[in-house]
Amino acid sequence: MKRLLQKKNVKQLFIVAVVVAIVVASCIEIRGVDQPLTVKAGDTLTVQVKAWMDPYWNQPQSRLIIGFLAPKSWNARQNMRMFYTSAFANGTMSPVSGNATPLNSSQKWPEAIMERVGIGGNYINDLEWIVYQSDQAFDMSDIAEINATVTIKVKTGPENLRVKLGYFSASSAQELSEPKFYGKWFTSCLDVTDGAGELIDFCSPQISAVQPSTATDNDIITLKYDEDAIDTDLSGADKVFLCAKAYTTNGEMIEVCSQQDVSALTALGGKKWRIDLWPRAYFNLQETQKLDRIEYYYTDITGTKKVLKQGNTGDPFVFKFRCP
């Protein structure tokens, strides 16, 4: 009798374990991404995303949703094509409406995805989620599981960069309330080569970074300094200042380098600092002057300690102005 009870308890525990496994199992996943390691600036990057879905819940008129995390400078929404193939159906995809939201959400699709999965292992937040959906809607209520191959073709931007691209999958008829209701995937670093300007490295901690990575001299830009990236003479400084030289397109140089409020960075906590600039005003440009680039470094209150590209030595940082 005791053995029978033990067997019954084991059987009940097994049933409970199976039920729990079903409850926590994913309904939507990305099961692989085929992406090259390198691509030339301005060329077309081709990627294949393996999207899987087990649509056991009621979802009539559902569309496949695919999100793509890319540098803003790529302008991917206007420079991308997407289509899918599967045993269930084949078709094309188009950008979701700018006001479209996930089911039972007040957030727009890019905002909802950014909140849930962020920017992965990237260190520069000059990225955006571009969201596409299948052009055709289907009744995917209680049908067999779907394995779809989504092909993305996107023209890369003009600059040299290294970045971890991101991918997201969902169903338009399913809310994003739990991680099991969407898939995510971040790749290893993609190198974009043979482009303009110095390398923009999203993959590595940066002593200094500029956002947005592509801007004109009439845009607001943010210079960020992270003293925790490597040890420098400014590590632990109470105040940090910007020292910059601006070069116009006709070769003139304008320098702003002082330990005054106008050049002071704002402490953000966690050993991170920032300063927001409107370059035309900051360098007091005349109407006929146009900036080609700025070369800059950071100093302490005395102006004697400096942070350059290699930390305490090396060349100054460079930011070249270009139209987005």
VMD Tcl script that draws the C-alpha trace (Angstrom):
set ca {
  {0.00 0.00 0.00}
  {2.83 2.38 0.91}
  {4.55 1.67 -2.43}
  {1.30 2.34 -4.29}
  {0.96 5.71 -2.56}
  {4.56 6.56 -3.39}
  {3.99 5.71 -7.06}
  {0.80 7.77 -7.07}
  {2.63 10.77 -5.56}
  {5.44 10.47 -8.09}
  {2.90 10.35 -10.91}
  {1.14 13.43 -9.55}
  {4.43 15.29 -9.26}
  {5.27 14.34 -12.84}
  {1.92 15.68 -14.05}
  {2.46 18.94 -12.13}
  {5.96 19.29 -13.60}
  {4.63 18.83 -17.12}
  {1.89 21.41 -16.53}
  {4.42 23.90 -15.18}
  {6.69 23.28 -18.16}
  {3.81 24.02 -20.51}
  {2.88 27.18 -18.64}
  {6.39 28.65 -18.69}
  {7.26 27.48 -22.22}
  {7.73 30.13 -24.88}
  {5.04 30.73 -27.49}
  {7.18 32.92 -29.74}
  {10.94 32.69 -30.23}
  {13.79 33.60 -32.53}
  {15.74 30.41 -33.06}
  {18.65 31.71 -35.07}
  {20.00 34.63 -37.09}
  {22.20 34.27 -40.18}
  {24.19 37.50 -40.46}
  {27.63 38.16 -41.99}
  {30.49 39.44 -39.83}
  {31.35 42.37 -42.08}
  {29.75 44.62 -44.70}
  {30.96 47.69 -46.58}
  {29.45 51.09 -45.81}
  {26.65 51.89 -48.24}
  {26.23 48.26 -49.32}
  {23.18 46.08 -48.72}
  {23.30 43.84 -45.67}
  {21.28 40.63 -46.04}
  {20.12 38.82 -42.90}
  {17.88 35.81 -42.32}
  {15.92 35.49 -39.07}
  {14.47 32.14 -37.97}
  {11.16 33.00 -36.29}
  {9.14 30.32 -34.48}
  {5.57 30.56 -33.19}
  {3.20 28.14 -31.45}
  {-0.15 29.95 -31.86}
  {-2.29 27.83 -29.57}
  {-4.30 30.85 -28.38}
  {-7.19 32.57 -30.17}
  {-5.76 35.17 -32.56}
  {-7.77 35.90 -35.70}
  {-6.43 38.52 -38.10}
  {-2.88 38.25 -36.77}
  {0.25 39.61 -38.47}
  {3.86 38.58 -38.00}
  {5.83 41.38 -36.30}
  {9.60 41.71 -36.76}
  {11.71 44.40 -35.08}
  {15.21 45.37 -36.20}
  {17.66 47.36 -34.03}
  {20.01 49.47 -36.17}
  {22.08 52.67 -35.94}
  {19.90 55.74 -36.50}
  {22.29 56.94 -39.20}
  {21.22 54.00 -41.40}
  {17.71 55.46 -41.76}
  {16.64 51.83 -41.92}
  {12.89 52.45 -42.10}
  {13.37 54.00 -45.55}
  {16.28 51.78 -46.62}
  {15.05 48.28 -45.82}
  {13.02 45.51 -47.45}
  {11.63 42.49 -45.62}
  {9.83 39.30 -46.65}
  {9.19 35.84 -45.22}
  {8.77 32.23 -46.28}
  {7.23 29.32 -44.37}
  {5.21 26.13 -44.88}
  {2.18 28.12 -43.66}
  {2.47 31.10 -46.03}
  {4.92 33.34 -47.90}
  {4.69 37.09 -48.17}
  {6.08 40.59 -47.96}
  {6.34 42.92 -44.96}
  {6.00 46.69 -44.50}
  {6.67 49.19 -41.69}
  {3.95 49.35 -39.05}
  {2.01 52.59 -38.84}
  {3.69 55.28 -36.75}
  {0.77 55.19 -34.30}
  {0.42 51.40 -34.11}
  {0.65 49.83 -30.64}
  {0.93 46.26 -29.34}
  {-2.28 44.67 -28.04}
  {-3.48 46.27 -24.77}
  {-0.58 48.76 -24.73}
  {-0.46 52.55 -24.94}
  {3.15 52.48 -26.20}
  {4.04 52.57 -29.86}
  {5.80 49.47 -31.15}
  {9.40 50.84 -31.12}
  {8.93 52.21 -27.58}
  {7.45 48.94 -26.31}
  {10.31 46.89 -27.75}
  {12.96 49.29 -26.42}
  {11.46 49.06 -22.92}
  {11.43 45.26 -22.94}
  {14.76 44.37 -24.57}
  {16.74 47.64 -24.78}
  {19.87 47.88 -26.94}
  {21.53 44.62 -25.97}
  {25.30 44.76 -25.46}
  {25.82 48.11 -27.17}
  {27.44 50.98 -25.26}
  {26.22 53.89 -27.41}
  {22.48 54.53 -27.44}
  {22.31 56.03 -30.92}
  {20.14 53.15 -32.09}
  {16.48 52.67 -32.97}
  {14.03 49.83 -33.34}
  {12.42 49.63 -36.79}
  {9.25 47.52 -36.77}
  {7.73 45.70 -39.76}
  {4.63 43.53 -40.05}
  {3.39 41.01 -42.61}
  {1.25 42.67 -45.26}
  {-1.29 39.88 -44.98}
  {-3.17 38.97 -41.80}
  {-4.00 35.36 -40.97}
  {-6.28 33.48 -38.60}
  {-3.65 31.64 -36.58}
  {-5.97 30.23 -33.92}
  {-5.01 26.76 -32.76}
  {-3.02 25.82 -35.86}
  {0.24 23.90 -36.02}
  {3.44 25.63 -35.00}
  {5.02 27.94 -37.56}
  {8.67 28.14 -38.59}
  {9.24 31.22 -40.74}
  {12.41 32.48 -42.38}
  {12.38 36.27 -42.50}
  {14.82 37.90 -44.94}
  {15.96 41.45 -44.23}
  {17.81 43.53 -46.80}
  {19.01 46.89 -45.49}
  {21.38 49.49 -46.89}
  {24.06 50.34 -44.34}
  {25.00 53.91 -43.47}
  {28.02 55.86 -44.73}
  {30.30 55.61 -41.69}
  {32.71 53.04 -40.31}
  {31.23 51.40 -37.26}
  {31.03 48.28 -35.13}
  {27.63 47.38 -33.71}
  {25.52 44.56 -32.28}
  {22.30 44.43 -34.28}
  {19.10 43.27 -32.61}
  {16.06 41.30 -33.75}
  {12.57 40.95 -32.25}
  {9.56 38.82 -33.18}
  {5.94 38.90 -32.04}
  {2.34 38.52 -33.16}
  {0.13 41.57 -33.63}
  {-2.73 39.69 -31.93}
  {-0.76 38.87 -28.77}
  {0.14 41.33 -26.03}
  {3.74 41.65 -24.83}
  {2.91 41.13 -21.15}
  {5.41 38.29 -20.67}
  {8.76 37.35 -22.27}
  {7.26 34.12 -23.60}
  {5.07 36.21 -25.94}
  {7.98 37.63 -27.95}
  {11.37 36.55 -29.27}
  {14.65 38.48 -29.12}
  {18.17 38.02 -30.47}
  {21.30 40.19 -30.39}
  {24.19 39.31 -32.66}
  {27.92 39.51 -32.15}
  {29.60 42.66 -33.47}
  {29.10 43.56 -37.12}
  {31.94 45.56 -38.71}
  {30.97 48.17 -41.29}
  {34.13 49.05 -43.24}
  {35.40 51.28 -46.06}
  {33.21 54.16 -44.92}
  {33.62 57.77 -43.89}
  {35.17 59.09 -40.69}
  {36.71 57.37 -37.71}
  {35.33 54.12 -36.34}
  {32.20 54.46 -34.20}
  {32.40 51.50 -31.82}
  {29.04 50.63 -30.26}
  {30.48 47.35 -28.95}
  {33.15 48.63 -26.56}
  {33.12 50.91 -23.52}
  {33.91 54.43 -24.71}
  {35.91 57.11 -22.91}
  {34.05 59.58 -25.08}
  {31.11 59.30 -27.48}
  {28.99 61.78 -29.43}
  {25.26 61.44 -29.96}
  {23.84 61.49 -32.53}
  {26.73 59.93 -34.43}
  {25.74 61.88 -37.57}
  {24.90 65.58 -37.27}
  {25.38 69.04 -38.79}
  {26.79 72.07 -36.98}
  {23.22 73.31 -36.53}
  {22.09 70.23 -34.55}
  {22.23 69.76 -30.80}
  {24.93 67.18 -30.01}
  {25.79 65.47 -26.73}
  {29.39 64.68 -25.78}
  {29.66 61.94 -23.16}
  {32.67 61.13 -21.01}
  {32.88 57.84 -19.08}
  {35.74 57.94 -16.61}
  {35.12 54.29 -15.73}
  {36.05 53.06 -19.23}
  {39.78 53.15 -18.41}
  {41.94 54.78 -15.74}
  {42.97 58.35 -16.61}
  {44.37 61.39 -14.82}
  {40.79 62.66 -14.46}
  {39.52 59.57 -12.66}
  {37.83 60.80 -9.49}
  {37.79 64.46 -10.56}
  {35.18 66.71 -8.92}
  {34.73 68.75 -12.10}
  {35.37 68.07 -15.79}
  {35.60 70.63 -18.61}
  {35.58 70.47 -22.39}
  {38.46 71.88 -24.42}
  {37.61 72.03 -28.13}
  {38.88 73.37 -31.44}
  {36.38 73.81 -34.27}
  {37.58 73.83 -37.88}
  {35.50 75.48 -40.59}
  {35.18 74.18 -44.13}
  {37.53 76.95 -45.35}
  {40.26 76.10 -42.83}
  {39.61 78.58 -40.01}
  {40.06 77.40 -36.42}
  {37.99 78.53 -33.43}
  {38.98 77.40 -29.94}
  {36.84 77.28 -26.80}
  {38.92 75.99 -23.90}
  {38.25 77.36 -20.45}
  {37.34 76.20 -16.99}
  {34.08 78.15 -17.06}
  {30.44 77.12 -16.72}
  {29.92 77.17 -20.49}
  {32.46 74.33 -20.88}
  {31.60 72.37 -17.72}
  {30.26 68.83 -18.05}
  {27.32 67.66 -15.97}
  {27.90 64.71 -13.62}
  {25.36 61.94 -14.27}
  {26.45 59.63 -11.46}
  {28.23 56.33 -11.89}
  {31.38 58.16 -13.09}
  {29.62 59.39 -16.24}
  {29.50 62.98 -17.54}
  {27.88 64.86 -20.41}
  {27.68 68.24 -22.10}
  {25.06 69.32 -24.65}
  {26.17 71.70 -27.40}
  {24.64 73.69 -30.20}
  {27.90 74.03 -32.16}
  {26.97 77.18 -34.08}
  {26.27 79.05 -30.86}
  {29.01 77.40 -28.78}
  {31.72 78.46 -31.24}
  {29.99 81.77 -32.06}
  {29.92 81.11 -35.79}
  {29.15 83.79 -38.32}
  {26.34 83.15 -40.79}
  {28.79 82.37 -43.60}
  {30.88 79.93 -41.53}
  {30.26 76.20 -41.61}
  {32.01 73.59 -39.49}
  {33.86 70.63 -40.92}
  {34.89 69.01 -37.60}
  {35.76 69.54 -33.96}
  {38.81 68.16 -32.13}
  {38.43 67.98 -28.38}
  {39.59 66.58 -25.07}
  {38.62 66.86 -21.38}
  {40.45 68.66 -18.56}
  {40.24 69.22 -14.83}
  {39.71 72.55 -13.04}
  {43.40 73.44 -13.44}
  {43.45 72.73 -17.17}
  {46.66 70.68 -16.79}
  {45.26 67.15 -16.64}
  {43.85 65.87 -19.91}
  {41.88 62.92 -21.26}
  {42.65 62.15 -24.92}
  {42.02 59.14 -27.16}
  {44.46 56.83 -25.41}
  {43.52 58.11 -21.98}
  {46.20 60.50 -20.72}
  {48.08 60.66 -24.03}
  {47.47 60.43 -27.77}
  {45.47 62.55 -30.17}
  {42.33 64.49 -29.32}
  {38.90 63.04 -30.05}
  {37.46 64.02 -33.43}
  {33.88 64.53 -34.52}
  {33.21 65.24 -38.19}
  {29.98 66.97 -39.18}
  {27.85 65.29 -41.87}
  {24.24 65.49 -42.95}
  {22.13 62.67 -41.44}
}
mol new
graphics top color blue
foreach p $ca { graphics top sphere $p radius 0.5 }
foreach p [lrange $ca 0 end-1] q [lrange $ca 1 end] { graphics top cylinder $p $q radius 0.2 }
display resetview
